[in-house]
Amino acid sequence: MSQNREPIDTYLLRVLHTLLIERSVTRAAVKLNQSQPAISAALRRLRDITGDPLLVRGKSGMVPTEYGQSLLEPTQNALREIERITVQQSNFDPATTVRTFRIGSPDYLNTLFVPTVVERFRQQAPNAQLELHSLGPAFDYEHALEDGKVDIVIGNWPEPPEQLHLSNLFVDQIVCLVRNTHPYAKRGLTLDQYLASPHLAPTPYSVAQRGAIDMHLARERLKRNVVVTIPYFNLAPYVLLKSDLIFTTTRLFADYYAEFLPLTVLEAPIDFPPMQYYQLWHERTHYSDEVRWLRSVISDATRTLLEMRPQA
């Protein structure tokens, strides 16, 4: 940049970074809680300062210029360093914040987990917004955390990414769920019966991670007979009602649906390791008071969820 040009302040850096990520003035305005005219004005200033268009119209929206794309990493690094410098000066107050918080979560936790999270969130941050993003094969949660598209991801992968920060939430047991009139509902399952029976299974919600159930079976040189896969975990109980399928899941999920649907929870005939749930976040938000507070909301909601678990 020329020495005669105006320096870029923190606000313009955030606008530039968000525009390069979102590639849309409208989406950048929403994410930064600004008006579209304000973001357009900031983009004009950035163009004047850099002497480059930065983003130009493409076939399906705005695309960064070659120079604009080269600024993505430097702006990320600059904002990260600014955050480190100012973190001790933060006076974050959940009661007054208007920030939008974003959590990525497997859909099978939504019915159990989300209502309590929303309750705690609304109690403590009535002016803020909360977005829940469902995890799926098309959603790259590692990049989403890195780019700030989500603040926290809830997961239970046997091998979570080493580069992400992790905080354990709870551990749950693996069981089987069937309809009440299933042939094995009354007498339980042997291992041979389990492997030979038709199974219902969810589509893995990460392209980089194989399901924990099948990973363990593979280690034991075993394989179950999966004949139906579904994209949404919460469809499983209703599919079971109309079929002779077996669904291998966690006790918390199984007990919840067995409370109000004609379903039976069976002990798994194989010693599956307990399922560990945790929350993940990126180094870029590790020092953020806002995200630290969000992690505490999730931890508190988890404790409440476990206290509500039906006693055996």
Backbone bond lengths (Angstrom), bond angles and torsions (degrees), N, CA, C in turn:
res aa  C-N    CA-C-N  psi(-1)  N-CA   C-N-CA  omega(-1)  CA-C   N-CA-C  phi
1 M - - - 1.458 - - 1.531 110.02 -
2 S 1.319 116.94 149.70 1.452 121.66 177.45 1.513 110.41 -71.01
3 Q 1.338 117.34 145.73 1.448 120.60 179.00 1.525 111.73 -68.26
4 N 1.340 118.06 -18.18 1.462 121.63 -179.41 1.523 112.49 -84.44
5 R 1.310 117.38 -8.14 1.455 120.57 -177.62 1.524 110.82 -84.76
6 E 1.336 114.97 153.35 1.462 122.12 -178.92 1.532 109.96 -64.55
7 P 1.327 119.54 136.02 1.468 120.56 177.13 1.522 111.15 -70.88
8 I 1.331 115.17 153.85 1.465 121.03 178.83 1.519 109.09 -87.33
9 D 1.344 116.33 126.26 1.462 119.57 177.22 1.524 109.91 -89.64
10 T 1.339 116.01 178.48 1.471 120.88 -176.26 1.521 111.92 -61.16
11 Y 1.328 116.26 -40.45 1.467 119.67 -179.92 1.525 110.94 -60.13
12 L 1.330 116.26 -47.04 1.459 119.16 -179.75 1.520 111.68 -65.74
13 L 1.333 116.82 -34.18 1.467 119.57 175.85 1.525 110.80 -61.26
14 R 1.341 116.23 -43.77 1.468 119.52 -179.76 1.523 110.78 -65.92
15 V 1.317 116.36 -40.19 1.468 119.58 177.24 1.521 110.43 -62.88
16 L 1.334 116.88 -46.47 1.460 120.49 179.99 1.525 110.85 -59.95
17 H 1.319 117.14 -47.93 1.470 120.65 -179.33 1.520 110.60 -60.21
18 T 1.326 116.62 -45.04 1.467 120.13 -177.83 1.523 111.36 -67.00
19 L 1.320 117.37 -40.15 1.467 120.03 177.83 1.520 111.44 -63.63
20 L 1.328 117.41 -40.52 1.461 120.49 179.52 1.522 111.69 -66.41
21 I 1.340 116.55 -32.15 1.465 120.77 178.58 1.527 111.05 -78.38
22 E 1.337 115.87 -49.71 1.468 120.54 -173.21 1.526 113.04 -81.72
23 R 1.362 116.06 -28.57 1.475 121.34 -179.26 1.529 111.84 56.83
24 S 1.320 114.94 36.81 1.457 121.03 -178.85 1.519 108.83 -161.63
25 V 1.336 117.11 128.04 1.461 120.50 176.07 1.523 110.18 -63.82
26 T 1.332 116.64 -39.67 1.468 120.80 -178.71 1.523 111.23 -62.91
27 R 1.341 116.91 -49.40 1.460 119.59 -178.33 1.533 111.38 -67.65
28 A 1.331 116.14 -36.50 1.467 119.34 177.98 1.525 110.21 -63.78
29 A 1.324 116.92 -40.29 1.458 120.58 179.12 1.524 111.36 -62.00
30 V 1.335 115.99 -43.19 1.465 120.32 178.99 1.520 110.69 -63.90
31 K 1.312 116.58 -45.39 1.467 120.66 -176.83 1.527 111.54 -65.60
32 L 1.336 117.05 -35.97 1.465 121.11 -178.21 1.522 112.65 -92.52
33 N 1.355 115.72 1.54 1.468 120.55 -179.37 1.540 110.79 58.05
34 Q 1.332 115.62 43.47 1.462 122.99 179.53 1.523 108.86 -122.71
35 S 1.335 116.10 165.34 1.458 120.06 174.49 1.526 109.58 -80.19
36 Q 1.336 116.04 155.55 1.469 119.45 177.10 1.532 112.28 -60.96
37 P 1.351 119.36 -41.23 1.468 118.37 177.14 1.529 112.97 -60.10
38 A 1.343 116.47 -35.72 1.471 119.35 179.42 1.523 110.92 -65.72
39 I 1.344 116.77 -41.30 1.462 120.18 179.12 1.529 110.38 -69.02
40 S 1.329 116.94 -39.47 1.472 120.33 177.72 1.527 110.36 -62.34
41 A 1.339 116.29 -40.94 1.469 119.80 178.58 1.527 110.84 -64.89
42 A 1.336 115.95 -40.12 1.469 120.10 178.10 1.520 110.80 -64.26
43 L 1.338 117.15 -39.27 1.462 120.36 178.43 1.529 110.57 -64.05
44 R 1.332 116.85 -38.99 1.474 119.50 177.57 1.531 110.43 -63.04
45 R 1.324 117.20 -41.16 1.464 120.57 178.04 1.525 110.76 -63.95
46 L 1.333 116.01 -42.04 1.462 120.15 179.26 1.527 110.96 -62.86
47 R 1.327 116.35 -39.25 1.465 119.78 177.94 1.521 111.10 -65.17
48 D 1.352 115.83 -39.78 1.465 119.31 177.98 1.524 111.17 -65.09
49 I 1.327 115.72 -42.44 1.462 120.78 -177.21 1.525 111.01 -66.26
50 T 1.338 116.94 -44.70 1.467 120.98 -173.95 1.522 112.65 -87.84
51 G 1.344 116.79 -20.32 1.459 118.66 -175.84 1.521 112.58 71.51
52 D 1.341 116.24 22.83 1.470 120.87 -178.35 1.526 108.25 -137.82
53 P 1.342 118.84 145.80 1.469 120.46 178.08 1.528 113.71 -62.86
54 L 1.325 118.01 -25.82 1.472 125.20 177.80 1.525 113.20 69.48
55 L 1.349 117.12 -53.97 1.463 121.13 174.69 1.519 108.37 -133.07
56 V 1.328 116.01 137.38 1.463 121.65 179.53 1.522 108.83 -129.55
57 R 1.296 116.13 161.95 1.462 120.21 -179.16 1.521 110.70 -70.92
58 G 1.339 115.83 135.24 1.448 122.52 175.92 1.510 110.46 -120.31
59 K 1.316 117.36 -172.83 1.462 121.86 -177.04 1.515 112.09 -63.58
60 S 1.350 117.16 -36.99 1.461 119.98 -176.42 1.524 111.78 -121.11
61 G 1.333 117.55 28.08 1.454 121.08 179.73 1.513 110.74 134.56
62 M 1.318 115.62 -160.84 1.460 120.36 -179.25 1.527 110.31 -85.19
63 V 1.331 115.44 144.88 1.458 120.88 177.42 1.526 108.08 -131.99
64 P 1.340 117.06 144.54 1.464 119.30 179.76 1.527 110.72 -68.73
65 T 1.315 115.54 145.96 1.456 119.48 168.71 1.533 108.56 -71.14
66 E 1.321 115.89 170.87 1.463 118.73 179.21 1.530 110.81 -59.29
67 Y 1.338 116.02 -41.67 1.464 119.27 178.31 1.527 111.19 -68.81
68 G 1.332 115.75 -41.04 1.460 119.28 178.74 1.514 111.69 -59.28
69 Q 1.336 117.03 -44.30 1.461 121.04 179.22 1.522 110.99 -62.40
70 S 1.333 116.63 -34.81 1.470 119.71 -179.44 1.526 111.95 -69.13
71 L 1.338 117.67 -15.78 1.468 121.16 -179.25 1.525 113.13 -88.46
72 L 1.343 117.29 -8.71 1.461 119.59 -175.63 1.524 111.66 -60.87
73 E 1.313 117.39 -52.38 1.465 119.85 -178.98 1.521 112.40 -63.99
74 P 1.360 119.39 -45.30 1.471 118.55 177.82 1.528 113.18 -59.57
75 T 1.344 118.17 -38.65 1.467 119.27 179.47 1.524 110.80 -68.23
76 Q 1.338 117.45 -38.32 1.460 120.24 176.13 1.525 110.70 -59.84
77 N 1.332 115.81 -46.24 1.464 120.21 -179.31 1.523 111.23 -64.90
78 A 1.336 116.48 -42.06 1.464 120.37 -178.99 1.521 111.35 -63.78
79 L 1.326 116.96 -44.48 1.471 120.48 179.63 1.517 111.06 -65.31
80 R 1.330 116.55 -36.60 1.465 119.97 178.34 1.533 110.56 -63.97
81 E 1.314 116.27 -42.15 1.467 119.42 -179.94 1.526 111.69 -69.71
82 I 1.326 116.50 -37.45 1.461 119.82 176.26 1.528 110.26 -62.73
83 E 1.339 116.14 -40.14 1.464 120.28 177.96 1.522 110.82 -62.01
84 R 1.328 117.16 -40.51 1.469 120.32 178.43 1.532 111.03 -63.23
85 I 1.338 116.24 -39.23 1.451 120.74 -178.01 1.522 111.80 -68.12
86 T 1.328 116.38 -40.08 1.458 120.47 -171.70 1.514 114.15 -96.51
87 V 1.340 118.05 -3.88 1.463 119.31 -172.94 1.516 111.92 -59.95
88 Q 1.343 119.20 -36.04 1.458 121.35 -178.20 1.527 111.58 -73.59
89 Q 1.348 116.94 -15.65 1.448 120.55 -179.54 1.519 112.09 -94.15
90 S 1.307 117.00 0.04 1.461 120.98 -176.09 1.523 111.12 -68.86
91 N 1.342 114.77 139.76 1.458 120.98 175.42 1.520 108.86 -122.59
92 F 1.310 116.05 50.07 1.454 120.61 -176.48 1.523 111.02 -62.80
93 D 1.324 115.44 131.69 1.455 122.22 177.66 1.524 108.01 -130.84
94 P 1.339 118.10 110.66 1.468 118.90 -178.27 1.530 112.90 -59.61
95 A 1.324 117.66 -26.51 1.462 120.33 -178.12 1.525 112.65 -68.84
96 T 1.336 117.56 -21.72 1.467 120.15 -177.32 1.522 113.55 -117.64
97 T 1.338 118.85 -9.81 1.459 119.99 -176.84 1.523 111.76 -65.35
98 V 1.338 115.69 145.69 1.465 121.15 176.09 1.530 109.96 -115.67
99 R 1.310 116.52 15.61 1.465 121.69 -178.75 1.527 111.32 -65.98
100 T 1.324 115.42 152.54 1.461 121.71 170.14 1.528 108.50 -96.15
101 F 1.332 116.43 124.35 1.465 122.70 178.27 1.527 108.61 -104.82
102 R 1.336 115.59 145.65 1.460 119.92 -175.49 1.529 110.49 -132.19
103 I 1.338 115.69 129.74 1.465 122.20 -179.57 1.525 108.80 -123.48
104 G 1.328 117.25 131.38 1.458 122.31 171.64 1.514 109.00 -97.17
105 S 1.335 116.74 128.08 1.463 119.92 -174.29 1.526 110.55 -144.81
106 P 1.331 118.19 142.21 1.471 120.31 172.79 1.520 109.91 -61.76
107 D 1.323 117.36 143.26 1.468 119.03 -173.87 1.520 112.93 -66.76
108 Y 1.351 118.78 -21.47 1.458 118.97 -178.40 1.526 112.17 -72.75
109 L 1.332 117.65 -14.40 1.458 120.31 174.45 1.525 112.33 -88.01
110 N 1.331 117.11 -13.92 1.456 119.89 -170.43 1.521 113.48 -60.75
111 T 1.343 117.27 -48.05 1.452 120.05 -177.42 1.517 111.55 -63.46
112 L 1.330 116.86 -37.91 1.456 121.54 -176.54 1.522 112.17 -83.52
113 F 1.301 116.28 -40.14 1.449 123.43 -162.56 1.532 113.17 -100.13
114 V 1.327 116.25 -43.93 1.459 120.91 -171.86 1.530 113.31 -62.55
115 P 1.335 120.44 -44.68 1.474 118.24 -179.85 1.525 113.57 -55.25
116 T 1.324 116.88 -39.80 1.464 119.85 -179.64 1.529 110.82 -71.57
117 V 1.339 117.36 -39.10 1.461 120.34 176.53 1.529 110.10 -61.23
118 V 1.325 116.26 -46.12 1.469 120.47 -179.84 1.530 110.37 -61.84
119 E 1.325 117.10 -42.36 1.462 120.81 178.53 1.528 111.18 -57.78
120 R 1.338 116.90 -50.65 1.464 121.45 -179.88 1.532 110.82 -63.67
121 F 1.332 115.52 -41.92 1.460 120.91 -178.46 1.527 110.67 -61.45
122 R 1.323 117.15 -47.92 1.460 121.24 -177.33 1.524 111.62 -67.98
123 Q 1.313 116.94 -32.84 1.456 119.97 177.98 1.522 111.58 -65.09
124 Q 1.331 115.73 -40.95 1.460 120.12 -172.88 1.525 113.93 -93.93
125 A 1.339 117.20 -27.96 1.473 120.62 -176.06 1.529 109.98 -133.10
126 P 1.335 118.05 69.72 1.475 120.82 -173.62 1.516 114.68 -65.97
127 N 1.340 118.24 -18.03 1.469 120.63 -178.54 1.529 112.87 -99.90
128 A 1.311 116.76 -4.43 1.469 121.08 -177.88 1.529 110.56 -90.63
129 Q 1.329 115.70 170.77 1.459 122.02 177.70 1.526 109.22 -120.21
130 L 1.317 115.48 147.68 1.460 121.61 179.71 1.520 108.98 -126.80
131 E 1.337 116.26 128.11 1.466 121.80 176.13 1.521 108.96 -117.81
132 L 1.327 116.42 129.43 1.469 122.63 175.32 1.521 108.28 -104.01
133 H 1.327 116.21 127.05 1.468 121.85 179.22 1.528 108.34 -112.60
134 S 1.332 116.22 125.33 1.454 120.79 178.91 1.524 110.16 -77.03
135 L 1.309 116.42 134.15 1.462 120.58 177.91 1.520 110.00 -79.03
136 G 1.307 116.31 146.18 1.456 121.72 179.08 1.512 109.89 -163.07
137 P 1.338 117.53 171.47 1.469 120.55 -178.15 1.521 113.90 -57.87
138 A 1.334 117.47 -27.56 1.464 120.36 -178.05 1.526 111.99 -87.44
139 F 1.320 117.82 -3.53 1.461 121.30 -176.26 1.522 109.34 -105.71
140 D 1.326 116.61 111.75 1.465 122.14 179.56 1.530 107.71 -86.11
141 Y 1.319 116.14 93.48 1.467 119.81 -172.54 1.532 111.73 -68.52
142 E 1.332 118.49 -28.95 1.464 119.67 179.48 1.528 110.71 -66.28
143 H 1.326 116.59 -44.52 1.458 119.81 177.48 1.525 110.78 -69.04
144 A 1.331 116.99 -34.92 1.462 120.18 178.87 1.523 110.93 -62.72
145 L 1.331 117.44 -40.05 1.464 120.92 175.94 1.520 111.05 -66.81
146 E 1.313 116.02 -41.59 1.463 120.88 -178.82 1.520 111.93 -65.56
147 D 1.345 116.81 -38.40 1.458 121.41 -176.75 1.521 113.04 -87.99
148 G 1.328 117.55 -5.19 1.461 120.29 -179.63 1.514 114.16 82.94
149 K 1.335 118.32 12.66 1.459 120.24 177.47 1.524 111.38 -73.08
150 V 1.330 117.16 -25.35 1.461 122.43 168.70 1.530 107.87 -135.23
151 D 1.322 116.03 152.71 1.466 121.12 179.62 1.520 111.80 -94.12
152 I 1.328 115.61 -37.29 1.469 122.25 -176.26 1.523 108.24 -137.26
153 V 1.327 116.89 144.07 1.464 121.88 171.70 1.530 108.23 -124.01
154 I 1.329 115.86 130.78 1.461 121.62 174.59 1.518 107.53 -93.05
155 G 1.322 117.71 129.80 1.464 120.23 -177.60 1.505 112.76 -145.80
156 N 1.324 115.12 172.38 1.475 121.17 175.47 1.524 110.46 -146.42
157 W 1.338 117.29 29.01 1.452 120.29 -179.49 1.530 109.95 -66.33
158 P 1.335 117.22 139.59 1.467 119.54 178.56 1.523 112.99 -58.86
159 E 1.336 116.68 -29.48 1.467 120.47 -178.75 1.532 109.12 -129.79
160 P 1.335 117.59 82.11 1.471 119.79 179.68 1.516 111.18 -65.83
161 P 1.330 117.35 152.05 1.477 120.51 -178.70 1.528 111.59 -57.72
162 E 1.319 116.43 131.94 1.462 120.97 -175.71 1.523 112.49 -68.99
163 Q 1.331 117.78 -25.81 1.460 119.94 -174.92 1.523 113.04 -79.66
164 L 1.331 117.83 -7.32 1.461 121.35 -179.31 1.523 111.02 -99.09
165 H 1.315 116.22 149.73 1.458 121.08 173.80 1.528 109.08 -75.73
166 L 1.329 117.03 149.41 1.466 121.54 -173.51 1.524 110.21 -139.77
167 S 1.318 115.49 140.46 1.461 122.31 172.97 1.526 108.13 -135.26
168 N 1.331 117.35 122.00 1.460 121.19 -178.70 1.524 111.16 -67.44
169 L 1.324 115.85 143.62 1.463 121.61 179.36 1.528 111.88 -109.54
170 F 1.342 116.61 -58.72 1.461 119.24 178.35 1.519 109.55 -162.97
171 V 1.329 115.11 166.09 1.462 122.45 178.84 1.523 107.68 -118.49
172 D 1.338 116.74 139.06 1.457 120.31 179.41 1.527 111.04 -133.05
173 Q 1.312 115.49 154.64 1.466 123.09 -178.10 1.523 110.39 -87.95
174 I 1.336 116.85 149.67 1.463 122.59 177.01 1.527 109.61 -91.80
175 V 1.342 116.19 129.79 1.461 122.47 179.04 1.522 108.91 -135.06
176 C 1.325 116.02 -179.93 1.463 121.87 175.87 1.527 109.26 -116.59
177 L 1.314 115.61 146.83 1.461 121.68 -179.56 1.527 108.76 -125.66
178 V 1.353 116.27 130.47 1.474 122.24 179.58 1.528 108.00 -141.11
179 R 1.329 116.17 166.87 1.466 119.22 174.72 1.526 109.86 -72.99
180 N 1.316 116.25 157.07 1.470 121.21 -175.42 1.523 113.57 -60.33
181 T 1.320 117.25 -28.05 1.466 121.45 -177.94 1.522 112.53 -96.59
182 H 1.308 116.66 11.57 1.467 120.62 177.60 1.538 109.06 -64.53
183 P 1.347 118.18 144.77 1.477 120.65 -179.00 1.529 113.62 -54.45
184 Y 1.347 117.79 -28.56 1.462 119.60 -177.76 1.528 113.41 -101.73
185 A 1.328 116.50 5.73 1.468 119.48 -175.32 1.520 112.27 -62.54
186 K 1.317 117.58 -34.45 1.469 120.69 -175.45 1.522 112.81 -90.88
187 R 1.321 117.10 -37.47 1.463 119.00 -171.87 1.530 114.26 -104.47
188 G 1.326 118.11 -4.08 1.451 119.75 178.22 1.520 112.91 83.08
189 L 1.331 115.17 -179.62 1.457 122.58 -173.08 1.521 111.88 -118.54
190 T 1.345 115.49 138.31 1.462 119.70 165.98 1.529 107.68 -90.96
191 L 1.307 116.92 168.49 1.458 120.43 178.95 1.525 110.91 -62.64
192 D 1.332 117.24 -43.96 1.468 120.07 -179.92 1.531 110.97 -62.13
193 Q 1.323 116.22 -40.89 1.462 119.56 178.53 1.534 111.00 -65.34
194 Y 1.301 115.44 -38.80 1.468 120.66 179.81 1.532 110.63 -62.49
195 L 1.320 116.90 -46.09 1.468 120.82 -176.92 1.530 111.93 -70.82
196 A 1.336 116.64 -32.51 1.469 119.96 -176.46 1.526 112.41 -84.12
197 S 1.316 118.53 -23.14 1.465 121.88 -175.76 1.525 111.54 -73.47
198 P 1.332 116.75 154.65 1.474 119.61 175.43 1.530 110.91 -73.54
199 H 1.318 115.87 138.29 1.459 120.99 -176.15 1.521 112.03 -118.59
200 L 1.310 113.97 151.70 1.459 123.73 170.62 1.528 107.30 -105.62
201 A 1.332 117.65 135.31 1.468 119.99 -178.39 1.527 109.44 -142.28
202 P 1.331 116.46 149.93 1.464 119.68 176.69 1.522 110.79 -81.78
203 T 1.319 116.18 153.41 1.455 120.86 170.98 1.523 108.40 -66.67
204 P 1.328 119.10 132.77 1.473 119.18 178.20 1.517 110.65 -55.21
205 Y 1.350 116.79 137.27 1.457 118.98 -176.65 1.519 112.76 -93.99
206 S 1.322 116.85 15.41 1.460 120.50 171.08 1.520 108.45 -146.11
207 V 1.335 116.10 130.58 1.464 119.36 -179.66 1.530 110.87 -66.77
208 A 1.342 116.51 -22.67 1.464 119.94 -175.94 1.523 112.79 -92.64
209 Q 1.333 117.30 -5.38 1.450 120.17 -174.25 1.525 110.96 -128.46
210 R 1.314 116.56 127.18 1.457 121.47 174.32 1.519 108.65 -81.25
211 G 1.352 117.21 152.11 1.447 120.91 -179.18 1.520 111.84 -59.66
212 A 1.350 115.87 142.72 1.463 121.20 -176.31 1.526 111.94 -62.03
213 I 1.333 117.44 -35.91 1.472 120.99 -178.30 1.521 110.34 -63.92
214 D 1.327 116.34 -51.44 1.460 120.03 -177.56 1.525 112.25 -71.24
215 M 1.324 117.06 -28.42 1.467 119.41 175.39 1.529 110.59 -63.75
216 H 1.331 116.18 -43.40 1.466 119.23 179.95 1.525 111.11 -67.74
217 L 1.329 116.93 -42.77 1.465 119.65 178.29 1.530 110.85 -60.48
218 A 1.323 117.18 -40.13 1.462 120.75 179.48 1.528 111.17 -63.10
219 R 1.343 116.50 -38.50 1.470 119.76 177.55 1.515 111.23 -63.24
220 E 1.323 116.34 -32.46 1.464 121.69 179.26 1.526 112.18 -87.99
221 R 1.336 115.82 6.25 1.477 122.69 -177.42 1.527 111.48 59.32
222 L 1.315 115.41 41.16 1.461 122.35 179.04 1.529 109.00 -123.99
223 K 1.325 115.23 159.06 1.459 120.00 178.24 1.514 109.15 -148.26
224 R 1.329 116.23 131.13 1.466 120.02 177.83 1.529 109.68 -91.08
225 N 1.316 115.78 168.12 1.460 122.40 -174.66 1.535 109.96 -100.38
226 V 1.326 116.84 81.10 1.465 121.11 -179.79 1.525 108.97 -80.42
227 V 1.323 116.23 117.88 1.464 120.38 -178.10 1.529 112.14 -111.77
228 V 1.335 117.23 -17.06 1.467 121.02 178.95 1.530 108.78 -136.80
229 T 1.333 116.09 131.41 1.464 120.49 172.53 1.525 108.33 -120.58
230 I 1.328 115.61 146.14 1.460 121.00 -178.04 1.530 109.26 -130.45
231 P 1.343 117.65 149.06 1.463 120.23 -177.51 1.523 113.57 -82.58
232 Y 1.342 117.18 -17.40 1.465 120.73 -176.37 1.522 110.14 -123.75
233 F 1.313 115.11 121.00 1.456 121.54 -176.24 1.527 112.14 -57.34
234 N 1.331 116.27 -39.70 1.460 119.46 -174.32 1.527 113.93 -73.64
235 L 1.346 117.05 -3.48 1.467 120.38 170.73 1.523 111.17 -77.88
236 A 1.322 116.73 -24.73 1.469 121.16 -171.06 1.530 113.77 -54.07
237 P 1.332 120.57 -49.26 1.475 119.36 -177.55 1.528 112.74 -58.19
238 Y 1.320 116.76 -35.21 1.467 120.07 -177.30 1.529 111.40 -77.87
239 V 1.325 116.66 -30.43 1.464 120.14 173.62 1.528 109.72 -67.80
240 L 1.322 116.80 -39.62 1.470 120.66 179.58 1.520 111.57 -60.15
241 L 1.328 117.43 -35.92 1.466 120.96 -178.50 1.525 112.23 -61.09
242 K 1.333 116.64 -25.48 1.469 121.18 -175.37 1.525 112.29 -110.07
243 S 1.327 118.25 16.45 1.467 119.10 -174.05 1.524 110.78 -150.85
244 D 1.342 114.99 173.88 1.468 121.92 176.59 1.529 110.62 -101.45
245 L 1.328 117.25 23.55 1.459 121.88 -175.23 1.532 111.93 -80.56
246 I 1.324 114.77 158.87 1.464 122.73 174.83 1.524 108.17 -112.76
247 F 1.318 115.89 134.94 1.456 120.85 179.14 1.525 108.82 -117.63
248 T 1.330 116.60 120.38 1.459 122.28 179.05 1.519 108.38 -95.29
249 T 1.337 115.94 121.67 1.456 119.76 -172.29 1.521 110.06 -152.40
250 T 1.313 117.09 -169.15 1.461 120.73 178.50 1.523 110.58 -89.82
251 R 1.321 115.14 155.41 1.469 119.34 -177.71 1.523 111.71 -64.04
252 L 1.307 118.01 -37.82 1.460 120.78 -179.35 1.523 110.79 -59.31
253 F 1.333 116.46 -44.99 1.461 121.41 178.97 1.527 110.42 -67.05
254 A 1.328 116.73 -46.87 1.466 121.13 -176.77 1.530 111.34 -64.10
255 D 1.318 116.72 -46.12 1.466 119.97 -179.18 1.516 111.62 -62.58
256 Y 1.326 116.46 -36.57 1.468 120.03 -179.02 1.528 110.34 -60.65
257 Y 1.340 117.96 -48.73 1.459 120.36 -176.92 1.526 112.41 -76.74
258 A 1.326 117.31 -30.08 1.468 119.95 177.75 1.525 111.61 -68.44
259 E 1.339 117.41 -15.64 1.465 121.37 178.10 1.523 111.72 -67.72
260 F 1.346 117.83 -35.21 1.470 118.81 -173.59 1.531 113.98 -127.84
261 L 1.330 118.34 0.90 1.463 121.83 175.21 1.535 109.16 -120.49
262 P 1.342 118.21 152.79 1.476 120.57 179.11 1.529 111.51 -73.38
263 L 1.305 115.16 70.88 1.461 122.75 -178.80 1.518 109.52 -125.46
264 T 1.334 116.02 154.09 1.461 122.25 179.99 1.518 109.92 -121.70
265 V 1.322 115.54 135.44 1.460 121.68 176.43 1.523 108.66 -95.35
266 L 1.341 116.67 125.79 1.459 122.65 -179.51 1.523 110.19 -114.88
267 E 1.313 116.19 146.57 1.456 120.08 172.68 1.526 109.17 -67.23
268 A 1.304 116.97 137.74 1.464 120.76 177.83 1.529 109.27 -69.47
269 P 1.328 117.88 138.11 1.475 120.74 -177.70 1.527 113.43 -82.16
270 I 1.305 116.16 8.24 1.465 120.96 178.17 1.516 107.76 -133.07
271 D 1.288 117.27 148.45 1.458 121.99 -174.62 1.529 110.07 -82.89
272 F 1.347 115.32 77.95 1.456 119.70 176.78 1.531 109.40 -68.95
273 P 1.317 117.84 141.27 1.466 118.92 174.36 1.518 109.90 -66.33
274 P 1.323 118.45 149.93 1.475 120.61 178.21 1.522 110.77 -58.20
275 M 1.319 115.56 151.31 1.460 121.94 -179.90 1.524 109.01 -91.33
276 Q 1.322 116.54 118.73 1.467 121.45 -179.45 1.523 109.66 -96.80
277 Y 1.320 115.89 123.68 1.461 121.42 175.91 1.522 109.18 -102.86
278 Y 1.332 115.91 146.41 1.453 120.37 -177.08 1.529 109.26 -154.19
279 Q 1.326 115.91 165.09 1.457 120.56 171.56 1.528 109.04 -110.09
280 L 1.331 115.00 142.24 1.460 122.53 -177.22 1.523 109.47 -118.74
281 W 1.337 116.12 144.65 1.454 120.08 172.92 1.523 109.06 -148.62
282 H 1.314 115.24 161.92 1.465 121.88 -174.86 1.523 110.73 -91.68
283 E 1.317 115.60 158.40 1.460 121.68 177.65 1.532 111.54 -57.25
284 R 1.332 117.04 -30.46 1.472 120.66 -177.02 1.521 112.03 -63.12
285 T 1.334 118.85 -24.33 1.468 121.47 179.21 1.528 112.58 -113.06
286 H 1.328 116.41 9.41 1.465 119.65 -174.75 1.529 111.60 -63.03
287 Y 1.343 117.65 -32.86 1.456 121.50 -177.67 1.529 112.78 -98.38
288 S 1.309 116.63 7.54 1.460 121.06 -176.83 1.530 111.06 -81.41
289 D 1.339 116.96 123.85 1.463 120.04 176.21 1.516 111.49 -62.86
290 E 1.344 116.65 -34.80 1.466 120.99 -179.10 1.527 110.98 -62.70
291 V 1.328 115.85 -48.34 1.461 119.37 -177.53 1.531 110.55 -73.90
292 R 1.314 117.14 -32.20 1.469 119.83 174.08 1.532 110.06 -60.58
293 W 1.324 116.11 -41.56 1.470 120.00 176.71 1.530 110.92 -63.89
294 L 1.338 117.62 -42.77 1.466 121.08 179.17 1.521 110.51 -60.60
295 R 1.329 117.40 -39.89 1.462 120.32 177.73 1.529 110.73 -61.79
296 S 1.327 116.85 -37.35 1.463 119.58 179.30 1.527 111.40 -68.77
297 V 1.338 116.83 -34.47 1.475 120.49 176.21 1.521 110.24 -62.81
298 I 1.333 115.98 -44.11 1.466 120.77 179.68 1.522 110.71 -64.73
299 S 1.314 117.88 -43.00 1.466 121.26 179.46 1.520 110.70 -63.29
300 D 1.317 116.74 -41.48 1.464 121.10 179.32 1.521 110.88 -65.02
301 A 1.339 116.66 -42.06 1.468 120.55 178.53 1.526 110.97 -63.69
302 T 1.321 116.55 -36.32 1.467 120.92 178.69 1.519 110.69 -64.36
303 R 1.322 117.16 -44.66 1.471 120.13 178.49 1.519 110.85 -60.07
304 T 1.328 116.62 -41.92 1.464 120.39 178.60 1.521 110.92 -63.44
305 L 1.337 116.09 -41.33 1.466 121.34 179.31 1.535 110.72 -60.40
306 L 1.317 116.70 -42.86 1.464 120.06 -179.34 1.516 111.64 -69.36
307 E 1.323 117.53 -33.70 1.461 120.62 177.62 1.527 111.28 -67.14
308 M 1.342 116.73 -28.57 1.464 121.21 179.73 1.515 112.76 -84.14
309 R 1.334 117.30 -5.85 1.473 120.11 -177.69 1.527 109.60 -62.29
310 P 1.361 118.03 133.65 1.457 119.96 176.64 1.518 111.96 -59.37
311 Q 1.309 117.13 135.44 1.456 121.28 -179.34 1.524 110.24 -78.21
312 A 1.347 116.29 136.28 1.471 121.18 -179.15 1.519 109.63 -71.11
